[in-house]
Structures are given as structure tokens and as C-alpha cells.
Amino acid sequence: MLDSAIPWFAAIIGLIVAIVLILKKFNPVYSLFFGAIVGCLVGGASLVDTIDILISGTQSVIGTAIRVLAAGMLAGVMMESGAAESIANAIVTKLGDKKAILSLALSTMIITAVGVFIPVAVLIVAPIALSVGKQTGISKIALLTALSGGGKAGNIISPNPNTIAAADGFGLNLSSVMLAGFIPALFGLATAVIVANLIKNKGEMVRDRDILKKEVKELMPLGKALIAPMLSIVLLLVNPIGTLLKIEVLTNLKIDALYILPFASIIGTLAMGHANKISEYASSGIRRVTDTVLILIGAGAIAGLISASDLSVQVVKLIHTIGISGTFLAPISGILMGLAVGSTSTAVILATGSFGQAILDTGTSSLAASVMVHTGATVIDSVPQGNYFHISANSMNMTIKERLKVIPYEMCVGGSMTVVATILYGFILN
């Protein structure tokens, strides 16, 4: 290995190269690896040293990767069985047209919170939203603001890849990060509902051609739909509840998400009466998380470069020189990475891998850092270079121009969660 650290500027160059390639639509995994290689070589590492640095970095994310694979099974069950759609329909039906925006935002929040990825959650609720919007005269911009805002709120309290990355990036239990995001998530939901109501007459209204005629299918009972997600959440909360109530048996029962999520998925599938589809659901889930796992490995390579450099030391020195609180490094890194790559999970992976140690070196606690990075990554992550921008636009039958108009309102939601998280965990509880 290297006798001395790679210079900080070489690490910055490597990170910039990776981000520029991603913005140019080059494969994100190869972009991250190429950036890491460039940074190592610019920093004076030999070809052999470069390989050692990349391998060390990728090894550091394997724990996160296998937990994301475990989460994929729950996502597959919720999406393919129709459980997520059943939950969404139940919420919208219960709240009715008078509370349409709240019901749509809450639906997307809940089905994202129970393990469905946010792009898929929006796809599931979008047909319902368009139908409700046509009946109640709510614009498409307001509808997508409600869906996307609710999804962002649910995403920071879910067992999804982004939350797993935020937890593992700072050596925390997944359940701790999920619980810590709850209060910011409530503010995010409230902001989404308020903003969507303020703009419900702004922009293009839902047209008849926006509503696709779907084959009517029987939805499963809500009770069955909730078994898998509720079981997973209860099991994930066993350890934190034991710690809170000082129940030694529960405190010592440290069951990892790697066990809980597949177990809850299998029990939920059996309860639905779909035992013969367990393999199908598992295959679907693993297909949906494959890209995320590959990006994790690429981000690990960049993390290896950053770890081998003196970047974190220099960042802390710069913060002290400027005189601002080092606490702000956490949300800012999440915001910048979200803007760069257009993905919450990738942004969290890059922010924790690149700036995690620097954030901790400012005196910020691990839990505070994870929540602030996580919420920061939701502020400007719905940009055109990311898949979510286009998936959500297509789900609402929007043009690119129409979709761009929603971004400022989504920023309000992500921004509110970040401000609340920074005040609460960065200053009050840190």
C-alpha cells in the first residue's frame, strides 16, 4: 500500500470525473470505478496500489450490499402480489375526495415506508391520482407534488436501499435510522400536502386521455396486504423498544435486517395464500435491486479513494478556518450528491463514502450524521439525469417541461425535512 496519503485534490478530481460521467449518461458503476482509478493515479498511486485501494473500498460496502439484496425480497412481495396497490386503494377510499391530496400523499408515503421503492410507489398510486384529479379538478403538478412528496417522506423511514446505506455508512442499526427519520418525515408529509393544496389550480389539468383504462382486478384484503410490512417493522423495532424500555431480553436480541426482511416476506406471502409464488416474488425483487447493489460497489471504489486520501482532514480544517458549524457538512454533502446523480440511494452512498469520516471528525454523532445526510439527499434528487424524473413524468403523462415545474415544490418537501433534521439532530440532540 501507499507510504503516504493520496493528496486531497486527487480525491476531488476522481469524484468530479465520476460525477461528470454520470451526468453524461455513462453507466454509473463504470463512472464511479473510472473516477476512483483516475483519482488514485493522479494522486501518485501505482497500478498495484490502485487495485488494492479499489478492493479495500468495495469490501467496505459488502455489508450494505447484502442487506439491500435482503430488502429486495420484501419489495418484490409488495409489488408483485398487489399488496402495495391494495394499501393505496384502502387509504384513498377511506379518506375520500374531500381529502384527496392528503390521501394520495399518505398512500405514497406508507407504501414507500413499508419497503416499496419510491419510483414504483408513484407508478402504483399515479392511476388512482389521475382518476381522483379528474373528478376533483386538481392539476397534475399538484398531484405529482403530493405523490413525490409523500414518497420522499416515506423513503427516509423505510427499509429501502437508501436507508440501509445511511445506516451502514455510519455503523448504525437500520431500525435506529428509520426511527430517527420519523419526525422529519411527518414534516415532509405536511409540507407536501400544504404545497399541493396551494398549487392545485396551477398548471395543466387531468384530461380524459391521461387516464388509462385498466382491467379491473380484485384487490386482496387489506389485512393480508399488511402482514409482510407490519411484521418486518415490528421485528426491526424489537431491539430499539427493548433499549427504550430497558428490557434486557429484547435489548440483547439483535436480529439484523438481513434476517428480518426475507423472513417477513416469506411469512407475508404464505399468509396471502401465494406460497407457490415465493420464488417469482424473490426473483422480481432481486432484479429491482441489482442496479443499486452494483452502484454500491462502484461507490465503494470511490470510498476507497477518499479513505486513502487526506481529504477528510482538509475538509475539517477548512470548516474550522471558515468558522461555520461542521454540522452543516452532513446535509450539504447529501444535497450536492443528490443534485449530481439524481438518486436518493446513490447520493447517500456517495455522501457517506466520500464525506462520512469528515462529518464525524467535526464532532457530529453517527445518528445525527446519518439522518442529515439522508434527508439532504432528498432535496434535489428528482433531476433529469436520474431515472426517477422520467419514471414519474411518464406515470402522470407529463411532458419534460411540465415535469420540470414540479422540482421546486419537491425541493420544498426535501428542504423541510432537511431543516427539521438539522435543527433536531444537528443542534438539539447531537
N, C-alpha and C positions, 0 to 999 in steps of 0.2 A: 504493500500500500504506500501512499504518498508519505514523504517525510514531513511535509508541511501542508497546511490547509490550502485549498484552492482559493484564489482571490475572489472577493465578493462580486466584483464586476463580471467575472466569468460566469458565475451562477446566474446573474441578472441577464446576461447575454443569452444563455441557454434557455431561460424561462421565456424571454421575449421571442426567440426563434420558434419555440414550441407554440406560443400563442398566435403568432403571425401565421404559421402554417395552418393552425386550426381555423383561423378567420378566412383563410384562402380555400377552405373546404377540403384540405388534405386530411387523410384519415387521422383521427385524433390520437390513436395509440402510437402510430408511427411518428406523428408530430412530436409527441412527448419524448419518445426514445431518441429521435434525432436531435431535439433540443438538449437533452441530457448529454449526449455524446459531444455535441459542439461545445457545450459549456465546459466539460471535462478537458477536452483537447486545448481549448483557448486558455484554460487555467493551468496548463503545463503538465497535465497528467499524461502518462504514456498510454499506449493502446492496451497494454495489460492492466494498468491501474484503472483505466476507464471501465473495462469489463468488470473488475472487482467492485467498483463503485456502483455500477448499474445492478449487479446481482445483489449486493447488500441492500440497496434501496428497494428492489422488488420483493426481497424476502421480508421486509418490514411490513408489507401490506397484505401478506397472505392470510393473516388472521381476519382482517376485514373482508377479504375476498370470499372466504368460505362461509362467513356469516351472511353475506349478500346472496350467495347461492342458496342458503337455507331459507332466506326471505323470499326467494323466487317461488318456492313451492306454495307458500301462502298466497302470493299474488296470483299464481296460476289457478288455484282453487277458487278464489274470489271472483276472478274474471271469467273463467270458462264455465263455471257452474251456474252463473246467473245470480249468484248471491249478492254481488255488488249492485246489480240493477234492481233487485228486489228491495234492498235497503233504501236506495234513492227514491223509488216509487212510493214506498211507505211514508217517507218523510214529506214528500211533496203533497201527497194525498191528505195526510193528516193536517198540515198547516193551511192548505187551501190557497186559492188565488189571491186573497187579500194580503197574504204574507208571502207572495210568490218569490220575491228576491231573497228573503231570509231562508225560505225553504230550499231554494236552489243552492245558495252558498253553503248552508248547513249540510245538505246532501253531499256535495262535493268534498266538504271538509271531513265528514265522517267516513266516507268510503275510501278517502286517501289515508285517513288516520288509522284505518284497520288493515292497511297493507297493500292497497291498490296504488299503482304508480300514477302520479298526477296527470300525465297525458291521457292515460286510459280512463281515469276518473272523469275527465272532461268529456271524452268521447261517449262515455256511458250516460252522463247527465244531459249532454247537449240536445238530443232529440226531445227530451222532456222540456228543457228550457225553451226551445224554439216553439213548441206547441203552446206552452204557458204564455210566452211572449206575444204570440199572435192573438191569443184570447184577451190579454190584459193590456196590450198596447205598450209593451216595454221594448225599447230599442235593443238591437243586437250588441251594441257596445256595452250597454248596462248589463245585459245578460252574461256576456263573457267576463266582465269585471267581477260579477258575483261568483261565477264558476271558478275562475282563475284565483280570485282572492280567497275563496273558501278552500280551494285546493292547496294554496300556499300555507294557509293556517293549519290544515290537516297534515301537511307534509313535514312540519317540524316536530310533530308529536307521534309520528308513525314509525313502525319497524321497517322503513324503506331504506334503500342504499345510502341516501344522503345522511340519515340519522345514524346509521351504523358507522359510516365514515367519520362523522363528528365525534361519536363515542370512542371509536378505536383510535382516532387520531390523537386523542388526549388521554388514552388509557382508562376510559370510564366504562361502567356498565351501560348497556343500551337503555335500560329502563330509567336510569338516572337522567339521561339526556332527554328522553321522551317526557318525563315529568317536569323537568325544568323548562321545557318549551311551552307548557300548558297556558300560563298566564299571557305570554306574548301572542300565542295562538288565538286566545279569546279576543285580544285587542285587534288582531288581524281580521278575524271574522266580523267584528263590529265595524271596522273601517270599510271592509268590502261591502257590507250591507248599506252603510250610510252613503258611501260614494256612489254605489249603483243606483240608489234611490234618487240621489241628486241629479244624475245624468240619464234617468230612464226615458226622457223625451228627446234626448240628444242623439243625432246620428240616424242611420237607416233603420227602418222598422222591419220586422219579420214579414216576409212575403210568403204566398202560398207555395211557391216553388222551393223555398228554403226547407219546407217540411217534407221529409221523405216518408213515403207510405211504407210502413214496416209491417211485416207479418205479425199479427197479434199472437203472442205466445203466453202460456200460463206461467206466472211467476211463482217461485217457491214461497212457502210461508216464511214470514219474517223471522220467526223463532229459529228455524233451521238455518237461515242465512247468517244469523248472528253467532252461531255456535263456534265456528273456527276462529273468527276475530276476537270474540269475547274471551275464549279460553286462552288464546295467546296473550292477550293483555293482562288477564288475571295472573297467569303464571309468571309473566315478566315483572309484575308488581309484587310478587311474593317477598323477595329479598328487601326492597325498599320499605315495604309496610312493616316487615319484621324489625328492621332497623329503627323505624319511627316509633313503633310501639314497644321496642326493647324486648321482643320475643326471641329468645336465643335460638330456638329450633328453626324459626323462619330466617333469622339473620344468617345462620350458618348454611342454609340451604341455597347454595349458589348454583342455580341452574342457568346455564348460558343460553342465549338466543339460538345458538346453533342446534340445540336440542328442542327448545320450546316451539319454534316456528314450524318445523316439519311435523312434530307430534300433534300440534293443534290442527294442522292442515289435514292430517290423516283422520283424526277423530271427527272433525267437521265434515269431511267427505263421507265417512261412514254414516254419520247422523243424517245426512241428506239422502241417504239411500243410493249413493253413487259409488259404491265400492269398486265396481268394475271400471271406473274412470280415473282411479288414483294415478295410474301410470300416465294417462293422457294429460291430466292436470299438471303433473310434475314436469312432463316434457315441455308443455307450454310455458310453465314458469321459468324453467332454466333457459329457454330461448329468449325470454324477455330480459333476463339479467346478464346474458352473455356479454353484451356490449359494455355494460357497466363494469363487469369484472375485468375485461381487457383494458379498459381505461384506467382502472385501479392499478393494474400492473405498470402501465405507462407512467402514471403519476408517481408510482413508487420509484421509477428510474430518476425522475426529476427530484424526488425527495432525497434520493441517494446523493445527487449532485449538491443539493443545498446543505445536507448534513456534512459533506466533505469540505464545504467551504466555510469561510468566516463571515458569511452574510448575516447570520443571526446576531453575532457580536456587533457588527457595524450598524445594524438596524437599531439595536438598543442604544448604542452610543448616539446615533442621530436623534432619536426621540428625546434623550436626556439633554442634548445640545439645544434642540428647538424649544424645549420646555413644555411640551404638551404631554398629557397623560398617556402613558403607554397602553392604557386600556383601549384606546381608540384603534390600535393596530388590528385587533381582532375583527371588529365589524368592517373596517375598511378593507382588509385583505379579502374577506368574503364578498363584499360588494364588487371589488375590482375583478376578482376571478369569475364571478357570475357574469359580469359585463363582457369579459374576454371570451368565455366559452359557451355562454347561453345554456347552461345546465346547472341546476342546483347541486346535484350529486358530484359532478365533475369539479365544480367550483369549490365545494367543501374538501374534496380530496386534494386539490391543488393548494388550497389555502392552508390546510393543516400540515401537509407535507412540506410546503415551502416556508411557511412562517410560524408553524406551531411552536418551535423551540424559542424563537424570538419573542413570541407573545408571552410565553411562560416566564421568560427571562425578565420581563417588565414587572413581574410580581403578580400577574393575573392568575387566578386559580384555574385549574383544569376545567371545572364545570362552567365557570363564567366564560372562559375562552371558547369552549365548545358551543355554548348557546349563542354567543355573539357572532362567531364565525358562521354558524348555521343560519341564523336569521339574516345576517348580512348577505348571504348567498342568494336570498330570495328577492332582493330589491330590484335588480336589473337582469334577471336571468331569462326573461322571455323576449330575447332579442332575435333578429332574423337569422343569425348564424347558428342558432340552436334548433333542434327538431321540434321542441315544444311550440315554438312560434307558429310553425307551419301546420302541425297537427291540430292545434286549437283553432287556427283560421279555417281549415277545411271542415272541422266539425260544426262550425257556425255558418258555413258557406259565405265567408268573408273574402274580400279582395285583400291584397297585401297592404294597400293604402288604408283600408278600414281597420285591419288588424294593428297597424302601427299606432292608430289613435288610442288603442286600449293600453299601451305600455305605460303612459304617465299615471293612469289610475292603478295599474298593478304595482307601480313603484310606491304609490301611497300606502298600499297594503303592506308590502315588504318593509317599507320605511318605518311604518308604525310599529311593526314587530321588532325591528332592529333597535329603535329608540327605547322601547319598553325594556327589551333585554339588556341593553347597555346601561340604562339607569338602574334597573333592578339588580342585575348580577355584576355589572362592572363597577358600581359605586356603592350601592346599599348593602348588598350581601357578600361582596368579594372579600 
